[in-house]
Amino acid sequence: MEQCACVERELEKVLHRFVMYGHQSEERLDELLRSVCEIRGQLVAFGVQDADLSVLSQTMAQCCKNIKETVQMLASRHKDIHGSVSKVGKAIDRNFDAEISAVVAETVWETPERQKYLSETIVEHLYRQGMLSVAEDLCQESGVVIDMSMKQPFLELNRILEALRMQDLRPALEWAVSNRQRLLDLNSSLEFKLHRLYFISLLSGGINNQMEALQYARHFQPFASQHQRDIQILMGSLVYLRHGIDNSPYRTLLETNQWAEICNIFTRDACALLGLSVESPLSVSFASGCMALPVLMNIKQVIEQRQCSGVWTHKDELPIEIDLGKKCWYHSVFACPILRQQTSESNPPMKLICGHVISRDALNKLTNAGKLKCPYCPMEQNPSHAKQIYF
């Protein structure tokens, strides 16, 4: 991501110069406008016949000189901005390699079926982001047909999220109550946290909302066993309501970051009920590609420099393992302890009779005269008795 940071720094310099240029231009133009208005006012007040023509001539000459200098100064600084803009383009060319075909399979999107999958993935991402009109336009242009049953959950989810961003809890509470049992099956505390936040919003209204807050506290009864401590804190804050919660030991209840947190919790639990991941597959793939592509480009460059043929012959396989971080760990993977390679469909993990697991390529290489000796224990066995396993 260092390449992105380099381009971003150049872009920030350009934006800063644009802002400064705008401010300086406004100041100089305002000064010139005031000067011209003063001269005009003098001419109107005294008249040309009463004015000293020599003084008037000098004043007009000085005004014209100031205008000319200002225009030249603004043109010069505008020219400097063009130089800064060109530096951004050079930074992009310097930090990013536009030619990535060397590490990408040429036929990856050739078939209509794969193009359809790509379009559906983009449409789903747009629905997740609430960009419904853009998604509909893409469906029309690409010919992708999306069933209404797929659209409806995203429509509802975006409607509730938009209300939460406006600090309106009612749609989310109605949704949580209607899905209470399913949320309990997920061991979710979403409904309680929504009631808690609504109670806090009443507290922020001061002493005038005291009775309403006490009545609303009845909603905490179903959650008393699991959230007893939180409920005690909420009820204890009522003692300080007259003097203001923000001046009490309970002022942390009014922290504004709770709204962002409740949006994240709602998104997580709603996606879980819909059987979806919290992040869209497109955003995950894009983020993974941003991390992996520079590494792959460097590997390809090293292979070409050292003229190592046969190291990376299949572009659907990686020559080395690329760590994308724990955030991108979605399933278990198995790396052969003998060849130090990650197994794949063409090279699956094989379980020996003794219980040890190696890859099929390692199995073939260790086989000698129709017999196999386990590399971890002295047991000899027939390689045909090994069984493919699935993680």
PEHU-V976344 format. One record per residue. RES is the residue in three letters. SS is DSSP state (H for helix, E for strand, L for the rest). PHI is phi as a letter, one per 20 degrees, with the letter a starting at -180 (NA if undefined). Layout:
RES/SS/PHI ; RES/SS/PHI
This chain:
MET/L/NA ; GLU/H/f ; GLN/H/f ; CYS/H/f ; ALA/H/f ; CYS/H/f ; VAL/H/f ; GLU/H/f ; ARG/H/f ; GLU/H/f ; LEU/H/f ; GLU/H/f ; LYS/H/f ; VAL/H/f ; LEU/H/f ; HIS/H/f ; ARG/H/f ; PHE/H/f ; VAL/H/f ; MET/H/f ; TYR/H/f ; GLY/H/f ; HIS/H/f ; GLN/H/f ; SER/H/f ; GLU/H/f ; GLU/H/f ; ARG/H/f ; LEU/H/f ; ASP/H/f ; GLU/H/f ; LEU/H/f ; LEU/H/f ; ARG/H/f ; SER/H/f ; VAL/H/f ; CYS/H/f ; GLU/H/f ; ILE/H/f ; ARG/H/f ; GLY/H/f ; GLN/H/f ; LEU/H/f ; VAL/H/f ; ALA/H/f ; PHE/H/d ; GLY/L/n ; VAL/L/f ; GLN/L/f ; ASP/L/e ; ALA/L/e ; ASP/L/f ; LEU/H/f ; SER/H/f ; VAL/H/f ; LEU/H/f ; SER/H/f ; GLN/H/f ; THR/H/f ; MET/H/f ; ALA/H/f ; GLN/H/f ; CYS/H/f ; CYS/H/f ; LYS/H/f ; ASN/H/f ; ILE/H/f ; LYS/H/f ; GLU/H/f ; THR/H/f ; VAL/H/f ; GLN/H/f ; MET/H/f ; LEU/H/f ; ALA/H/f ; SER/H/f ; ARG/H/f ; HIS/H/f ; LYS/H/f ; ASP/H/f ; ILE/H/f ; HIS/H/g ; GLY/H/f ; SER/H/f ; VAL/H/f ; SER/H/f ; LYS/H/f ; VAL/H/f ; GLY/H/f ; LYS/H/f ; ALA/H/f ; ILE/H/f ; ASP/H/f ; ARG/H/f ; ASN/H/d ; PHE/L/c ; ASP/L/e ; ALA/L/f ; GLU/L/e ; ILE/L/d ; SER/H/f ; ALA/H/f ; VAL/H/d ; VAL/L/c ; ALA/L/f ; GLU/L/f ; THR/L/e ; VAL/L/f ; TRP/L/d ; GLU/L/f ; THR/L/f ; PRO/H/g ; GLU/H/f ; ARG/H/f ; GLN/H/f ; LYS/H/f ; TYR/H/f ; LEU/H/f ; SER/H/f ; GLU/H/f ; THR/H/f ; ILE/H/f ; VAL/H/f ; GLU/H/f ; HIS/H/f ; LEU/H/f ; TYR/H/f ; ARG/H/f ; GLN/L/e ; GLY/L/n ; MET/L/e ; LEU/H/f ; SER/H/f ; VAL/H/f ; ALA/H/f ; GLU/H/f ; ASP/H/f ; LEU/H/f ; CYS/H/f ; GLN/H/f ; GLU/H/f ; SER/H/e ; GLY/L/m ; VAL/L/f ; VAL/L/d ; ILE/L/d ; ASP/L/f ; MET/H/f ; SER/H/f ; MET/H/e ; LYS/H/f ; GLN/H/g ; PRO/H/g ; PHE/H/f ; LEU/H/f ; GLU/H/f ; LEU/H/f ; ASN/H/f ; ARG/H/f ; ILE/H/f ; LEU/H/f ; GLU/H/f ; ALA/H/f ; LEU/H/f ; ARG/H/f ; MET/L/e ; GLN/L/m ; ASP/L/d ; LEU/L/e ; ARG/H/f ; PRO/H/f ; ALA/H/f ; LEU/H/f ; GLU/H/f ; TRP/H/f ; ALA/H/f ; VAL/H/f ; SER/H/f ; ASN/L/d ; ARG/H/g ; GLN/H/f ; ARG/H/f ; LEU/H/f ; LEU/H/f ; ASP/H/f ; LEU/L/e ; ASN/L/l ; SER/L/e ; SER/L/d ; LEU/H/g ; GLU/H/f ; PHE/H/f ; LYS/H/f ; LEU/H/f ; HIS/H/f ; ARG/H/f ; LEU/H/f ; TYR/H/f ; PHE/H/f ; ILE/H/f ; SER/H/f ; LEU/H/f ; LEU/H/f ; SER/L/f ; GLY/L/f ; GLY/L/n ; ILE/H/f ; ASN/H/f ; ASN/H/e ; GLN/H/f ; MET/H/f ; GLU/H/f ; ALA/H/f ; LEU/H/f ; GLN/H/f ; TYR/H/f ; ALA/H/f ; ARG/H/f ; HIS/H/f ; PHE/H/e ; GLN/H/g ; PRO/H/f ; PHE/H/d ; ALA/L/f ; SER/L/f ; GLN/L/e ; HIS/L/c ; GLN/H/g ; ARG/H/f ; ASP/H/f ; ILE/H/f ; GLN/H/f ; ILE/H/f ; LEU/H/f ; MET/H/f ; GLY/H/f ; SER/H/f ; LEU/H/f ; VAL/H/f ; TYR/H/e ; LEU/L/f ; ARG/L/f ; HIS/L/e ; GLY/L/o ; ILE/H/f ; ASP/H/f ; ASN/H/d ; SER/L/c ; PRO/L/f ; TYR/L/d ; ARG/H/f ; THR/H/f ; LEU/H/f ; LEU/H/e ; GLU/L/f ; THR/L/f ; ASN/H/f ; GLN/H/f ; TRP/H/f ; ALA/H/f ; GLU/H/f ; ILE/H/f ; CYS/H/f ; ASN/H/f ; ILE/H/f ; PHE/H/f ; THR/H/g ; ARG/H/f ; ASP/H/f ; ALA/H/f ; CYS/H/f ; ALA/H/f ; LEU/H/f ; LEU/H/e ; GLY/L/m ; LEU/L/d ; SER/L/f ; VAL/L/f ; GLU/L/e ; SER/L/f ; PRO/H/g ; LEU/H/f ; SER/H/f ; VAL/H/f ; SER/H/f ; PHE/H/f ; ALA/H/f ; SER/H/f ; GLY/H/f ; CYS/H/f ; MET/H/e ; ALA/H/e ; LEU/H/f ; PRO/H/g ; VAL/H/f ; LEU/H/f ; MET/H/f ; ASN/H/f ; ILE/H/f ; LYS/H/f ; GLN/H/f ; VAL/H/f ; ILE/H/f ; GLU/H/f ; GLN/H/f ; ARG/H/e ; GLN/L/l ; CYS/L/e ; SER/L/e ; GLY/L/n ; VAL/L/f ; TRP/L/c ; THR/L/d ; HIS/L/d ; LYS/L/f ; ASP/L/e ; GLU/L/c ; LEU/L/e ; PRO/L/f ; ILE/L/c ; GLU/L/e ; ILE/L/d ; ASP/L/e ; LEU/L/e ; GLY/L/n ; LYS/H/f ; LYS/H/f ; CYS/H/d ; TRP/L/e ; TYR/L/d ; HIS/L/b ; SER/L/f ; VAL/L/c ; PHE/L/c ; ALA/E/d ; CYS/L/f ; PRO/L/f ; ILE/L/e ; LEU/L/e ; ARG/L/l ; GLN/L/c ; GLN/E/f ; THR/L/f ; SER/L/b ; GLU/L/f ; SER/L/e ; ASN/L/c ; PRO/L/f ; PRO/E/f ; MET/E/c ; LYS/E/e ; LEU/L/e ; ILE/L/f ; CYS/L/f ; GLY/L/o ; HIS/L/f ; VAL/E/c ; ILE/E/c ; SER/E/e ; ARG/H/f ; ASP/H/f ; ALA/H/f ; LEU/H/g ; ASN/H/f ; LYS/H/f ; LEU/H/e ; THR/L/f ; ASN/E/c ; ALA/L/l ; GLY/L/m ; LYS/E/c ; LEU/E/c ; LYS/E/d ; CYS/L/g ; PRO/L/f ; TYR/L/d ; CYS/L/c ; PRO/L/f ; MET/L/f ; GLU/E/e ; GLN/E/b ; ASN/L/e ; PRO/H/f ; SER/H/f ; HIS/H/e ; ALA/L/f ; LYS/E/d ; GLN/E/f ; ILE/L/d ; TYR/L/c ; PHE/L/e
